């Protein structure tokens, strides 16, 4: 205590505790990269105060608007798996790598975009170009609409996933009929959970091994 000149464990009984000044909270890298016409909304709160976020439009976003590239760490396995987000992989120097985002300072805002469960709610397609992943709008996005993404046709084959396409848009090349929901052919032998792609199953099994 500078008032009584004593070195104390805890607060000074005579002059009381120090007034604590907190540092200003700085948004994560991912949040700082969010374009001004997009906003994040909390959709759900889970255990441990974990926030489930979605990306929403603040104004009309035109069709054929490209976002990206997606920022993530190249990894041979996922360290953080979220069933509401797309698993993304790229080819680099002849190898196939995951775009891993273990925390918000390792990626950009695109890590918050949730996957589309069917063709009606899909507004974006994900595709690979020159070793990078981009999202492009497949129809105009109205204000207050959530941006949701699924793989483009070629990228779906690369990711061993089913293809989803927007039937309302006449200039989108039609694909062979598929179910609106991603198929679940890959099953975990440990917990019997099903996954749409082998890549998802592989990352899920890695989490099992890490827990063991």
Secondary structure, DSSP 8 states (H G I E B T S, - for coil): -TTTT---SSSBTTTB------------HHHHTS-TTEEEEEEEEEGGGEEEEEEEESS-B-TT-EEE----EEESS-SS--TTS---EEEETTEEEEEE-SSTTSS-GGGG-EE-SSTTT--EEEEEETTEEEEEESS-B-TT-B-EEEE-HHHHHHTT------TT-TTS---S---SS----EE-TTT--EESSHHHHHHHHHHHHHH-
